[in-house]
Each structure stands twice: as structure tokens, then as C-alpha cells.
Amino acid sequence: MKKLLLILSSLALSINLAHAQDSDYGVDVNTNGLKIGESTIEVSIRSKNIPVSNAHLKLTVIHPDNNFKVYKINKPINIDQYVFRVNTVQQGKYKYVLKFNRMGGVNHFRKGNWQI
């Protein structure tokens, strides 16, 4: 019984630590000025106000007709700025899910949307 209690408490602690790490990251996703056709989405990531330049990013864009497209980037253009070239084919509300991690570490997620 003590072993079970120890395992459950350590599991709860590790879940809390993983959640706390996610709040340490500031993510800015710039979807301003998007139009039908090829556009760019700029993403910048900071860890405790320090630019992150070693992240692996995966952006899933969900179109208004519920089709989706996945884009991946491993290198920033500048110190902390990652740029995705996305293709939008129709007007409506687009949704995105941004997944990123640093060197295979904990996965972090951000969600949002934009209107064309």
C-alpha cells in the first residue's frame, strides 16, 4: 500500500511540474494580414523572456471545411522568430494548433484562430 501511495504521489507531482513548465513559455503567433493564397504566420517563443532558438514547431491549420494541413519548422529565421508559409484557399474561420518542444523535451501547445 505504501508503494502504491508513493507511486501515485510521484505521478501527481510530475504532472504538476510538467504543467508549471508550460507557463514559463511566452508564445506570440502573428496572424495579422492573412489573405486567400499564400501567407506567412510568424511565431516567436520566449522562455522567461529569453529567446528560444532551438525549438521544433509543428503547426496544424484547420480550414473552414475541416480539412487540415500540417507545417513543420526546426530553425528560426531570426533569434526567436519562426515563419510558416501557409496556403489558405477559402474565406471563413481558420483554427490552428501549435505544438513545440525544445530538443525532444516536454510538448507545449497553443491554440487559436483567425478570420479571412
Biotite code that builds the C-alpha atoms (Angstrom):
import biotite.structure as struc

atoms = struc.array([
    struc.Atom([0.000, 0.000, 0.000], chain_id="A", res_id=1, res_name="MET", atom_name="CA", element="C"),
    struc.Atom([2.857, 2.375, 0.783], chain_id="A", res_id=2, res_name="LYS", atom_name="CA", element="C"),
    struc.Atom([4.419, 1.675, -2.618], chain_id="A", res_id=3, res_name="LYS", atom_name="CA", element="C"),
    struc.Atom([1.141, 2.445, -4.355], chain_id="A", res_id=4, res_name="LEU", atom_name="CA", element="C"),
    struc.Atom([0.787, 5.695, -2.425], chain_id="A", res_id=5, res_name="LEU", atom_name="CA", element="C"),
    struc.Atom([4.371, 6.645, -3.275], chain_id="A", res_id=6, res_name="LEU", atom_name="CA", element="C"),
    struc.Atom([3.820, 5.932, -6.978], chain_id="A", res_id=7, res_name="ILE", atom_name="CA", element="C"),
    struc.Atom([0.581, 7.927, -7.098], chain_id="A", res_id=8, res_name="LEU", atom_name="CA", element="C"),
    struc.Atom([2.068, 10.899, -5.285], chain_id="A", res_id=9, res_name="SER", atom_name="CA", element="C"),
    struc.Atom([5.148, 10.985, -7.534], chain_id="A", res_id=10, res_name="SER", atom_name="CA", element="C"),
    struc.Atom([2.903, 10.776, -10.607], chain_id="A", res_id=11, res_name="LEU", atom_name="CA", element="C"),
    struc.Atom([0.806, 13.704, -9.375], chain_id="A", res_id=12, res_name="ALA", atom_name="CA", element="C"),
    struc.Atom([3.954, 15.717, -8.666], chain_id="A", res_id=13, res_name="LEU", atom_name="CA", element="C"),
    struc.Atom([5.390, 15.076, -12.140], chain_id="A", res_id=14, res_name="SER", atom_name="CA", element="C"),
    struc.Atom([2.101, 16.142, -13.780], chain_id="A", res_id=15, res_name="ILE", atom_name="CA", element="C"),
    struc.Atom([2.149, 19.383, -11.777], chain_id="A", res_id=16, res_name="ASN", atom_name="CA", element="C"),
    struc.Atom([5.768, 20.056, -12.773], chain_id="A", res_id=17, res_name="LEU", atom_name="CA", element="C"),
    struc.Atom([5.020, 19.475, -16.461], chain_id="A", res_id=18, res_name="ALA", atom_name="CA", element="C"),
    struc.Atom([2.117, 21.929, -16.258], chain_id="A", res_id=19, res_name="HIS", atom_name="CA", element="C"),
    struc.Atom([4.267, 24.510, -14.475], chain_id="A", res_id=20, res_name="ALA", atom_name="CA", element="C"),
    struc.Atom([6.894, 24.337, -17.232], chain_id="A", res_id=21, res_name="GLN", atom_name="CA", element="C"),
    struc.Atom([4.284, 25.232, -19.838], chain_id="A", res_id=22, res_name="ASP", atom_name="CA", element="C"),
    struc.Atom([3.512, 28.529, -18.121], chain_id="A", res_id=23, res_name="SER", atom_name="CA", element="C"),
    struc.Atom([7.196, 29.528, -18.366], chain_id="A", res_id=24, res_name="ASP", atom_name="CA", element="C"),
    struc.Atom([6.916, 29.993, -22.146], chain_id="A", res_id=25, res_name="TYR", atom_name="CA", element="C"),
    struc.Atom([5.612, 33.100, -23.852], chain_id="A", res_id=26, res_name="GLY", atom_name="CA", element="C"),
    struc.Atom([4.384, 32.447, -27.374], chain_id="A", res_id=27, res_name="VAL", atom_name="CA", element="C"),
    struc.Atom([3.321, 35.109, -29.859], chain_id="A", res_id=28, res_name="ASP", atom_name="CA", element="C"),
    struc.Atom([1.532, 33.931, -33.011], chain_id="A", res_id=29, res_name="VAL", atom_name="CA", element="C"),
    struc.Atom([1.059, 36.734, -35.555], chain_id="A", res_id=30, res_name="ASN", atom_name="CA", element="C"),
    struc.Atom([-1.855, 36.006, -37.902], chain_id="A", res_id=31, res_name="THR", atom_name="CA", element="C"),
    struc.Atom([-2.466, 39.638, -38.929], chain_id="A", res_id=32, res_name="ASN", atom_name="CA", element="C"),
    struc.Atom([-2.795, 40.394, -42.616], chain_id="A", res_id=33, res_name="GLY", atom_name="CA", element="C"),
    struc.Atom([-3.532, 36.856, -43.777], chain_id="A", res_id=34, res_name="LEU", atom_name="CA", element="C"),
    struc.Atom([-5.362, 36.581, -47.083], chain_id="A", res_id=35, res_name="LYS", atom_name="CA", element="C"),
    struc.Atom([-6.510, 33.934, -49.526], chain_id="A", res_id=36, res_name="ILE", atom_name="CA", element="C"),
    struc.Atom([-3.478, 32.341, -51.169], chain_id="A", res_id=37, res_name="GLY", atom_name="CA", element="C"),
    struc.Atom([-0.010, 32.007, -49.713], chain_id="A", res_id=38, res_name="GLU", atom_name="CA", element="C"),
    struc.Atom([0.568, 33.948, -46.498], chain_id="A", res_id=39, res_name="SER", atom_name="CA", element="C"),
    struc.Atom([3.018, 33.868, -43.619], chain_id="A", res_id=40, res_name="THR", atom_name="CA", element="C"),
    struc.Atom([2.414, 33.200, -39.948], chain_id="A", res_id=41, res_name="ILE", atom_name="CA", element="C"),
    struc.Atom([5.154, 34.445, -37.641], chain_id="A", res_id=42, res_name="GLU", atom_name="CA", element="C"),
    struc.Atom([5.763, 32.703, -34.307], chain_id="A", res_id=43, res_name="VAL", atom_name="CA", element="C"),
    struc.Atom([8.132, 33.859, -31.599], chain_id="A", res_id=44, res_name="SER", atom_name="CA", element="C"),
    struc.Atom([8.852, 31.874, -28.434], chain_id="A", res_id=45, res_name="ILE", atom_name="CA", element="C"),
    struc.Atom([10.460, 33.074, -25.229], chain_id="A", res_id=46, res_name="ARG", atom_name="CA", element="C"),
    struc.Atom([11.374, 31.181, -22.090], chain_id="A", res_id=47, res_name="SER", atom_name="CA", element="C"),
    struc.Atom([11.346, 33.512, -19.102], chain_id="A", res_id=48, res_name="LYS", atom_name="CA", element="C"),
    struc.Atom([11.980, 36.454, -21.501], chain_id="A", res_id=49, res_name="ASN", atom_name="CA", element="C"),
    struc.Atom([14.931, 34.684, -23.179], chain_id="A", res_id=50, res_name="ILE", atom_name="CA", element="C"),
    struc.Atom([14.507, 33.971, -26.926], chain_id="A", res_id=51, res_name="PRO", atom_name="CA", element="C"),
    struc.Atom([14.143, 30.291, -27.821], chain_id="A", res_id=52, res_name="VAL", atom_name="CA", element="C"),
    struc.Atom([16.081, 29.320, -30.948], chain_id="A", res_id=53, res_name="SER", atom_name="CA", element="C"),
    struc.Atom([16.248, 25.526, -30.581], chain_id="A", res_id=54, res_name="ASN", atom_name="CA", element="C"),
    struc.Atom([12.582, 24.532, -30.732], chain_id="A", res_id=55, res_name="ALA", atom_name="CA", element="C"),
    struc.Atom([10.862, 22.074, -33.035], chain_id="A", res_id=56, res_name="HIS", atom_name="CA", element="C"),
    struc.Atom([7.500, 23.508, -34.146], chain_id="A", res_id=57, res_name="LEU", atom_name="CA", element="C"),
    struc.Atom([4.510, 21.822, -35.727], chain_id="A", res_id=58, res_name="LYS", atom_name="CA", element="C"),
    struc.Atom([1.606, 23.999, -36.865], chain_id="A", res_id=59, res_name="LEU", atom_name="CA", element="C"),
    struc.Atom([-1.686, 22.311, -37.752], chain_id="A", res_id=60, res_name="THR", atom_name="CA", element="C"),
    struc.Atom([-4.049, 24.605, -39.677], chain_id="A", res_id=61, res_name="VAL", atom_name="CA", element="C"),
    struc.Atom([-7.706, 23.545, -39.770], chain_id="A", res_id=62, res_name="ILE", atom_name="CA", element="C"),
    struc.Atom([-9.592, 25.027, -42.740], chain_id="A", res_id=63, res_name="HIS", atom_name="CA", element="C"),
    struc.Atom([-13.263, 26.134, -42.561], chain_id="A", res_id=64, res_name="PRO", atom_name="CA", element="C"),
    struc.Atom([-14.314, 22.895, -44.305], chain_id="A", res_id=65, res_name="ASP", atom_name="CA", element="C"),
    struc.Atom([-12.492, 20.880, -41.546], chain_id="A", res_id=66, res_name="ASN", atom_name="CA", element="C"),
    struc.Atom([-9.625, 19.778, -43.800], chain_id="A", res_id=67, res_name="ASN", atom_name="CA", element="C"),
    struc.Atom([-6.249, 20.352, -42.219], chain_id="A", res_id=68, res_name="PHE", atom_name="CA", element="C"),
    struc.Atom([-2.645, 20.872, -43.243], chain_id="A", res_id=69, res_name="LYS", atom_name="CA", element="C"),
    struc.Atom([0.460, 20.323, -41.098], chain_id="A", res_id=70, res_name="VAL", atom_name="CA", element="C"),
    struc.Atom([3.567, 22.520, -41.330], chain_id="A", res_id=71, res_name="TYR", atom_name="CA", element="C"),
    struc.Atom([6.880, 21.843, -39.537], chain_id="A", res_id=72, res_name="LYS", atom_name="CA", element="C"),
    struc.Atom([9.888, 24.056, -38.794], chain_id="A", res_id=73, res_name="ILE", atom_name="CA", element="C"),
    struc.Atom([13.079, 23.330, -36.853], chain_id="A", res_id=74, res_name="ASN", atom_name="CA", element="C"),
    struc.Atom([15.080, 26.532, -37.394], chain_id="A", res_id=75, res_name="LYS", atom_name="CA", element="C"),
    struc.Atom([14.185, 30.166, -36.721], chain_id="A", res_id=76, res_name="PRO", atom_name="CA", element="C"),
    struc.Atom([14.649, 32.925, -39.273], chain_id="A", res_id=77, res_name="ILE", atom_name="CA", element="C"),
    struc.Atom([15.962, 35.304, -36.582], chain_id="A", res_id=78, res_name="ASN", atom_name="CA", element="C"),
    struc.Atom([16.928, 34.567, -32.990], chain_id="A", res_id=79, res_name="ILE", atom_name="CA", element="C"),
    struc.Atom([13.408, 33.646, -31.874], chain_id="A", res_id=80, res_name="ASP", atom_name="CA", element="C"),
    struc.Atom([11.212, 34.146, -34.950], chain_id="A", res_id=81, res_name="GLN", atom_name="CA", element="C"),
    struc.Atom([9.853, 31.153, -36.834], chain_id="A", res_id=82, res_name="TYR", atom_name="CA", element="C"),
    struc.Atom([7.946, 31.747, -40.090], chain_id="A", res_id=83, res_name="VAL", atom_name="CA", element="C"),
    struc.Atom([5.407, 29.353, -41.601], chain_id="A", res_id=84, res_name="PHE", atom_name="CA", element="C"),
    struc.Atom([4.221, 29.775, -45.196], chain_id="A", res_id=85, res_name="ARG", atom_name="CA", element="C"),
    struc.Atom([0.597, 28.675, -45.204], chain_id="A", res_id=86, res_name="VAL", atom_name="CA", element="C"),
    struc.Atom([-1.822, 28.335, -48.097], chain_id="A", res_id=87, res_name="ASN", atom_name="CA", element="C"),
    struc.Atom([-5.401, 29.432, -47.438], chain_id="A", res_id=88, res_name="THR", atom_name="CA", element="C"),
    struc.Atom([-7.902, 28.531, -50.141], chain_id="A", res_id=89, res_name="VAL", atom_name="CA", element="C"),
    struc.Atom([-11.250, 29.931, -48.978], chain_id="A", res_id=90, res_name="GLN", atom_name="CA", element="C"),
    struc.Atom([-12.842, 32.538, -46.765], chain_id="A", res_id=91, res_name="GLN", atom_name="CA", element="C"),
    struc.Atom([-14.016, 31.651, -43.291], chain_id="A", res_id=92, res_name="GLY", atom_name="CA", element="C"),
    struc.Atom([-12.722, 30.903, -39.831], chain_id="A", res_id=93, res_name="LYS", atom_name="CA", element="C"),
    struc.Atom([-9.406, 29.057, -39.654], chain_id="A", res_id=94, res_name="TYR", atom_name="CA", element="C"),
    struc.Atom([-8.151, 27.377, -36.481], chain_id="A", res_id=95, res_name="LYS", atom_name="CA", element="C"),
    struc.Atom([-4.613, 26.398, -35.569], chain_id="A", res_id=96, res_name="TYR", atom_name="CA", element="C"),
    struc.Atom([-2.831, 24.217, -33.060], chain_id="A", res_id=97, res_name="VAL", atom_name="CA", element="C"),
    struc.Atom([0.836, 24.988, -32.438], chain_id="A", res_id=98, res_name="LEU", atom_name="CA", element="C"),
    struc.Atom([2.900, 22.215, -30.850], chain_id="A", res_id=99, res_name="LYS", atom_name="CA", element="C"),
    struc.Atom([6.515, 22.835, -29.872], chain_id="A", res_id=100, res_name="PHE", atom_name="CA", element="C"),
    struc.Atom([9.277, 21.333, -27.785], chain_id="A", res_id=101, res_name="ASN", atom_name="CA", element="C"),
    struc.Atom([12.920, 22.001, -27.106], chain_id="A", res_id=102, res_name="ARG", atom_name="CA", element="C"),
    struc.Atom([15.332, 19.213, -28.012], chain_id="A", res_id=103, res_name="MET", atom_name="CA", element="C"),
    struc.Atom([12.704, 16.482, -27.625], chain_id="A", res_id=104, res_name="GLY", atom_name="CA", element="C"),
    struc.Atom([11.533, 17.702, -24.220], chain_id="A", res_id=105, res_name="GLY", atom_name="CA", element="C"),
    struc.Atom([8.021, 18.347, -22.970], chain_id="A", res_id=106, res_name="VAL", atom_name="CA", element="C"),
    struc.Atom([5.463, 19.165, -25.676], chain_id="A", res_id=107, res_name="ASN", atom_name="CA", element="C"),
    struc.Atom([3.745, 22.547, -25.346], chain_id="A", res_id=108, res_name="HIS", atom_name="CA", element="C"),
    struc.Atom([0.536, 23.516, -27.143], chain_id="A", res_id=109, res_name="PHE", atom_name="CA", element="C"),
    struc.Atom([-1.112, 26.780, -28.133], chain_id="A", res_id=110, res_name="ARG", atom_name="CA", element="C"),
    struc.Atom([-4.457, 27.110, -29.928], chain_id="A", res_id=111, res_name="LYS", atom_name="CA", element="C"),
    struc.Atom([-6.064, 29.997, -31.743], chain_id="A", res_id=112, res_name="GLY", atom_name="CA", element="C"),
    struc.Atom([-7.987, 31.094, -34.800], chain_id="A", res_id=113, res_name="ASN", atom_name="CA", element="C"),
    struc.Atom([-8.269, 33.818, -37.413], chain_id="A", res_id=114, res_name="TRP", atom_name="CA", element="C"),
    struc.Atom([-10.887, 35.004, -39.878], chain_id="A", res_id=115, res_name="GLN", atom_name="CA", element="C"),
    struc.Atom([-10.444, 35.675, -43.597], chain_id="A", res_id=116, res_name="ILE", atom_name="CA", element="C"),
])
